[in-house]
Structures are given as C-alpha cells and as structure tokens.
C-alpha cells in the first residue's frame, strides 16, 4: 500500500476569531479578572472561576483559595472590578449594561482533596492541578509564528476594536471574523474569503457596515494576499443590532480553538481563562507554545507540535511528544530529550517559575488569542518570548 503524505502541498483552510465583546469572551475576561484579583493579593492563590453572562446578568461560580484568610476580602472587591471590565469592553446597552446588570458571586473555598494533591510537602514536589493532555504549536507562516488564517482573523477584530474605542460609535462590541486561505506548496498564497459579522447601531444596512469595516480589515491584511477574487461577506444575516450577552448567553471556556491555533493544531480540551497557573490546562499549554515557538524561531523546524500529559498530584509529566511534520532539522527524539529540561522539567512549579506566571497578567489574554502576542514589561505573554533560540542553536550545532 502506498504511504499517504502527511503534508498536502495545496489546500484551503479557514480559522475564526471573536471580539472582546463576544458573550463567551466577556465571560472569559471576567473569569480572568477574578484570577488577577486573587494573584494580586496572593501569588500562590488558587482559582477556578466560571462565568455566565446573559441578558443583564453576570454570575460567577467556582473554587478559590488565598492565604491569611483573604478570600472574603478579595471577593468583596470583585464586583467593582467585574463591572469595570464590562465597561471597558463597551457594554452600556439596555440588554447588557455594566452598571445595572444583576451580579451574583458563588465562589467558595477550594476542595481540600484537590489542594492536598497539588500542594508541595512531605518530600513531595508540587503536583499538577489536574490530569490531562496539552499541546503547543508554532509555524513559520507568519511573523508571529502562528497559523495565518487565525492570526489574520485576530488582527481584523483587534483593529476594529481599536476603531470602536477610538470613536467609531456606529459599531458595537460583539463581532466575529473568519478568514479562508488558499495554500500552495504548503504556504499561504492568497485569501479566498473574509467573513465579518459586526454588531452595529440600528438603521445600518450590511452595505453600510461593509463600508465601515472593510477599510480597517484591509489595513491589517498582508500585501498581496487580498485579490480582486477575494470574496467579502459582511453581516450575512442582514441585521446585527441585538448582540453580546443580550443576544446569546456567554460562558467561560467555549472559545478554546480561537484561544489557541484556530484548528490548525490539536487541542487538549481544557480551557485557559479563569484558572490559576497551577492548572496545567493553562500553564503547560503556555509552556508548550513557548518551546514550540523557540524551536521554529531557532530554525530547527518550520512547524512544530508538542504534546505533554499529566496526572493530578504528580509533578513530572507522564509523557512528552514532538512532531516537526517532516520539516525538522533535528531528530524528534533528540528534541524530546532536551526541550523539557529547558523549562524546569515541565513540572508545574518549574513552568511557573521560568515563565513568571504567578502574577496578575491574565485579563489581557482573554481576547484575540493567547498566542501570537507581544510580551510586555509587566510579564504578560512571557510564553511568547524567543529567548531559548541561542541555547537551542548551541545544543544542536545550528
């Protein structure tokens, strides 16, 4: 039987993004506001917060822990922080208003059974906060080393949000984008379709909305990728006035593919937002993105997928896997031996110490992807650094 190649030279691929005002992203942001509030007071705090938003209602639920009996004090201050986050997004609508939405908080103390598995002690290193599998990915098809359809979808919505915050008041916060790319010889060659659905003021037609959003989208799409044949679809339902949590309930963790690689790489299934960094769903996924990005940035591969697995309460990973998709300059077995040790053996504490994750840096991750971002001076997006490149090149003689 003839072996089928794992890399098709020519194909069409699509990814989507959603705006900061999408109801699921509103929920993600609120959950990460909670994480930041706890970490601001106690760097070793534990948080697992889920948020529901719907018509004029915000509901928080989950588990938390903080030192020196700080939980009740932190929880008392959450409502103001949550309302400020919703205000910053731009929601002051009749159906969802930052100042008047009903607010309920049902956070409670973390399970002692979970805590004893995670905490270090009795000659035991800190264990993983849960079992599971996590993936990391990088590709050299964009400057950000992320898949092109996803990165360009993010860029469109980020630019439209900038316009809205800068005075384009005909646009409202809820929006989605989708970019379909033609690949030739494994590389993006042109954009076939751009889909934008954007909430807007009453009275605008889809043609009006297209006239507003298309110039902003063109600003951030790469030169030569948009052609005369590119098909633009703007508000194909015809009207998008009712939106946000008033139009569709939002929940934490429902946009995990938007958060990661747009479907171009596997996803372990765990969400990021609302979780402190002892939860390897979040921290290990960040660590694997960091390692994969450095592999590609060092020229050791054009594409790199990593997988790791954990058991709750166990410090060291159960498995670690590397796939360079036939583009590698180094044997994958060698990468498997070296990469984990560059980041503390991929133990939960090793990851957090290396990437500085016990800080209030998470609200900013809630929209426009956790990856393909620029590291900031406050420690945000530390997993996007390429500071392992020199070590990797030295290790493998590149």
Secondary structure, 3 states (H helix, E strand, C coil): CCCCCCCCCCEEEEEEEECCCCHHHHHHHHHHHHHHHHHHHCCCCEEEEEEEEECCEEEEEEEEECCCCCHHHHHHCHHHHHHHHHHHHCCEECCEECCCCEEEEEEEECCHHHHHHHCCECCECCCECCCEEEEEEEECCCCCCCCHHHHHHHHHHHHHHHHHHCCCCCEEEEEEEEEEEEEECCEEEEEEEEEEEEEECCCCCHHHHHHHHHHHHHHHCCCCCEEEEEEEEECCCCCCCCCHHHHCCEECCCCHHHHCCCCCCCCCCCCCCCECCCCHHHHHHHHHHHHHHHHHHCCCCCEEEEEEEECECCCCCCEEEEECCCCCCCCHHHHHHHHHHHHHHHCHHHHHHHHCCCCCCCHHHCCCCCCCCCCCCCCCCHHHCCCCHHHHHHHHCC
